[in-house]
Amino acid sequence: MAETFKYAKIALKNGGDYTVNISVRIEIFKEGDVYVALSPELNISSFGETIEDAKASFKEALEAFIEECQEMGTLEDVLEESGFSKINNSWESRKPLVEENLALAM
């Protein structure tokens, strides 16, 4: 199950208000007793007891990641290196032309 999660706005710790529009693809899967939300492009993950809890926890992790990149002045570089493109006022992750599973037996 793969799902797109859109994160719309963050408030920086310095009291200013900075809007970041970013569309992030996340994968949600069950690992043991918890659900894990993972963004392969950004290498961010989080978990919860339900799918909704995993999404909420992921949102917090993404917000912390964005805030830290903003404070370091590296957000645009990190997003570009992770395959994101700035379209108008939003960052969009690359969309694969083909997505499939590949099995290899050696």
QUILIN-V96451 format. One line per field, one symbol per residue. ss: DSSP state (A for helix, B for strand, O for the rest). phi: phi as a letter, one per 20 degrees, with the letter a starting at -180 (. if undefined). A space follows every 50 residues. Layout:
ss=???
phi=???
This chain:
ss=OBBBBBBOOBBOOOOOBBOOBBBBBBBBBBBOOBBBBBBOOOOBBBBBOO AAAAAAAAAAAAAAAAAAAAAAOOAAAAAAAOOOBBBOOBBBOOOOOOOO OOOOOO
phi=.dbeddddbcdfffnfdcecdbddecddbecmeceddcdffdldbbbafc ffffffffgffffffffffffemdgffffffenececldcedffdffccb ecdcdc
